[in-house]
Amino acid sequence: MQHSQGYLEFRHSEARGTSRLYRQSWRPDAEPRAAILLVHGLGEHSGRYAHVARACNEHGFAVYAIDHYGHGKSDGQPGFVERFSVYLDGVRALLEHLREQETGAPVFLLGHSMGGLIAAATLCREQADFRACVLSGPAFRTDAEPSAVLRWLNRLLSWLAPTAPMVGLDPGGVSRDPEVVKAYVRDPLVFHGKLSARLIAEMMAAMGDTLECARAIELPILVLHGEEDRLTSPQGSAEFCARVASRDKTLKTYPGLYHEIFNEPEKDAVLADMIDWLEAHL
């Protein structure tokens, strides 16, 4: 396995100036059969997917990832984003870098949690750039959907006090493996504070917009979700799949699994399911 890391310089329309996004890649020793653009979730960073990348490398897939704006080693304020489109701009910058490195290789898109939402929103804009897409516990719905009044109040606060801290994520919902939870809590690159009013408002708006535009998505889709996920709703994944126009779409749920299915005790079986599907779509 060949591991590379560095920074991407990119300018986007909804944040001031030029930002640096930390990027890394994992390539098999032989020439890759295809490449995977990996999109991580809210508050975490790309380094938490090294084991996923290694599993993919063993089957000939190169993996490329960034730390989103405001995440991990990238520029930006943790827990805050001016516009959700900033995350999509980062994915576009990474795709351009990947294309330079893996000329002509088919590219798969893989997104987890908020990264699943970002990936799906990316497909709404430019699905022709990808061979197929895998979503893991995508954030289309939450089990604690706020009322219409609370959503309105949050949108108002996001304009009056956009950086105001609102809610945090429950580490206990990440995995049933206590060692995974312990590592998550101790990881200095994971954001453990409260999410800002603006970030929450932007995510809620992106959820609605992406579910609405799902009917335009026609490329092959695999959606994976733990049935005991307390951070994102399996029902949101079912709704997304029902709306997607693709004739080649699969929703697979895992009884008993929590949010991070790639970090559950059954992770090897989950990774095997995903890799088998990717290989079938080469």
DAGI-V222728 format. One record per residue. N is the residue number from 1. RES is the residue in one small letter. SS is DSSP state (h for helix, s for strand, l for the rest). Layout:
# DAGI-V222728
N/RES/SS
N/RES/SS
This chain:
# DAGI-V222728
1/m/l
2/q/s
3/h/s
4/s/s
5/q/s
6/g/s
7/y/s
8/l/s
9/e/s
10/f/s
11/r/s
12/h/l
13/s/l
14/e/l
15/a/l
16/r/l
17/g/l
18/t/s
19/s/s
20/r/s
21/l/s
22/y/s
23/r/s
24/q/s
25/s/s
26/w/s
27/r/s
28/p/l
29/d/l
30/a/l
31/e/l
32/p/l
33/r/l
34/a/s
35/a/s
36/i/s
37/l/s
38/l/s
39/v/s
40/h/l
41/g/l
42/l/l
43/g/l
44/e/l
45/h/l
46/s/h
47/g/h
48/r/h
49/y/h
50/a/h
51/h/h
52/v/h
53/a/h
54/r/h
55/a/h
56/c/h
57/n/h
58/e/l
59/h/l
60/g/l
61/f/s
62/a/s
63/v/s
64/y/s
65/a/s
66/i/s
67/d/l
68/h/l
69/y/l
70/g/l
71/h/l
72/g/l
73/k/l
74/s/l
75/d/l
76/g/l
77/q/l
78/p/l
79/g/l
80/f/l
81/v/l
82/e/l
83/r/l
84/f/l
85/s/h
86/v/h
87/y/h
88/l/h
89/d/h
90/g/h
91/v/h
92/r/h
93/a/h
94/l/h
95/l/h
96/e/h
97/h/h
98/l/h
99/r/h
100/e/h
101/q/h
102/e/l
103/t/l
104/g/l
105/a/l
106/p/l
107/v/s
108/f/s
109/l/s
110/l/s
111/g/s
112/h/s
113/s/l
114/m/h
115/g/h
116/g/h
117/l/h
118/i/h
119/a/h
120/a/h
121/a/h
122/t/h
123/l/h
124/c/h
125/r/h
126/e/h
127/q/h
128/a/h
129/d/h
130/f/l
131/r/l
132/a/s
133/c/s
134/v/s
135/l/s
136/s/s
137/g/l
138/p/l
139/a/l
140/f/l
141/r/l
142/t/l
143/d/l
144/a/l
145/e/l
146/p/l
147/s/l
148/a/h
149/v/h
150/l/h
151/r/h
152/w/h
153/l/h
154/n/h
155/r/h
156/l/h
157/l/h
158/s/h
159/w/h
160/l/h
161/a/l
162/p/l
163/t/l
164/a/l
165/p/s
166/m/s
167/v/s
168/g/l
169/l/l
170/d/l
171/p/h
172/g/h
173/g/h
174/v/l
175/s/l
176/r/l
177/d/l
178/p/h
179/e/h
180/v/h
181/v/h
182/k/h
183/a/h
184/y/h
185/v/h
186/r/h
187/d/l
188/p/l
189/l/l
190/v/l
191/f/l
192/h/l
193/g/l
194/k/l
195/l/s
196/s/s
197/a/h
198/r/h
199/l/h
200/i/h
201/a/h
202/e/h
203/m/h
204/m/h
205/a/h
206/a/h
207/m/h
208/g/h
209/d/h
210/t/h
211/l/h
212/e/h
213/c/h
214/a/h
215/r/h
216/a/h
217/i/l
218/e/l
219/l/l
220/p/s
221/i/s
222/l/s
223/v/s
224/l/s
225/h/s
226/g/s
227/e/l
228/e/l
229/d/l
230/r/l
231/l/l
232/t/l
233/s/l
234/p/h
235/q/h
236/g/h
237/s/h
238/a/h
239/e/h
240/f/h
241/c/h
242/a/h
243/r/h
244/v/l
245/a/l
246/s/l
247/r/l
248/d/l
249/k/s
250/t/s
251/l/s
252/k/s
253/t/s
254/y/s
255/p/l
256/g/l
257/l/l
258/y/l
259/h/l
260/e/l
261/i/h
262/f/h
263/n/h
264/e/l
265/p/l
266/e/l
267/k/h
268/d/h
269/a/h
270/v/h
271/l/h
272/a/h
273/d/h
274/m/h
275/i/h
276/d/h
277/w/h
278/l/h
279/e/h
280/a/h
281/h/l
282/l/l
